[in-house]
Amino acid sequence: MIWSLIVGAIIGAIAGAITNRGESMGWISNIIAGLVGSSFGQWVFGSWGPSLAGMALIPSIIGAVILVLIISYVLGIRGKR
């Protein structure tokens, strides 16, 4: 359980860094984005690539990036300029 939260936080932080929106979200939001994005990414793209704590890393990161972009668009959060 704790390992999943840690990996989810890392995936969320990577997605936030890729989209330049990670600093405005905070750690709790990064964990949620990482866990939900991981589920979404594995559902859409499958479970290929390296895996950690039961999460396929590459589809998880792609799913988290998509989730962060959608949430940022809906909430009107802009990245750094």
N, C-alpha and C positions, 0 to 999 in steps of 0.2 A: 504494500500500500504506500509506504513512504517512498520507496524506490520509484513507483509510478508517478508520484507527485514531483519528485526531483527531476525525473526525465521529462515530465510534462512542462515543468518550469523552464528547463533548458530549451525544449522545442519551442515554447512560446517566446522565449527571449531571442532565439534565432530568427523566428518569424517577425518579431518586432524590429530586430536589427535590419533584416532584409527590406522591410517596408518603411523604415524610418519612423515608426509609430510606437515603438516599444516603451520609450520613456514616458509617454503620456498615459500609458495604460496602468502601470504599476505591477508589482509582483503577483498579487492575487489574480489579476486579470491575465497576466502572462501564463500562470498555471492553468487557469480555466481555458484560455485560448489554445494552449498546448494539448490539454487532454481532449477537449472537444474537437479541435483541429485534427488530432491524431485519429480519432474515431472516424471523422468525416473523410480524411485522406485515405484511410485504409478501406473504407466502404466504397469510395469512388475508384481509387487506383489499385487496390489490392494490397497484399502483404509481401512485397518483394524488397530486396535489398537487405542491408544489415538490420538487425533487430536488437532492441534493448528494452528490458522490462516489459516484454510482450508487445512492444510498439515497433513497427517497421519504420525506420527513421526517415527515409526519403519521402515516402507517401505522407507520413505524419507532418513533416516540415511543409510540404506543398499544401496539404490541407489546412494547416495553421496559417500559412501566408494568405490563402484564399479567405479564411475566416476573418483574419485581422483586417484585410482590405474591405470586406463587406461591412464589418462592424464600424470601421473608420468612416466609410462612406455614409452609412446610415446616421451615425452620430455627428458627422461633420468634423472629425478630428483630422487635422492636417499634419503632415510630416515636417521635418526641419527644412528650411529653405536655404 
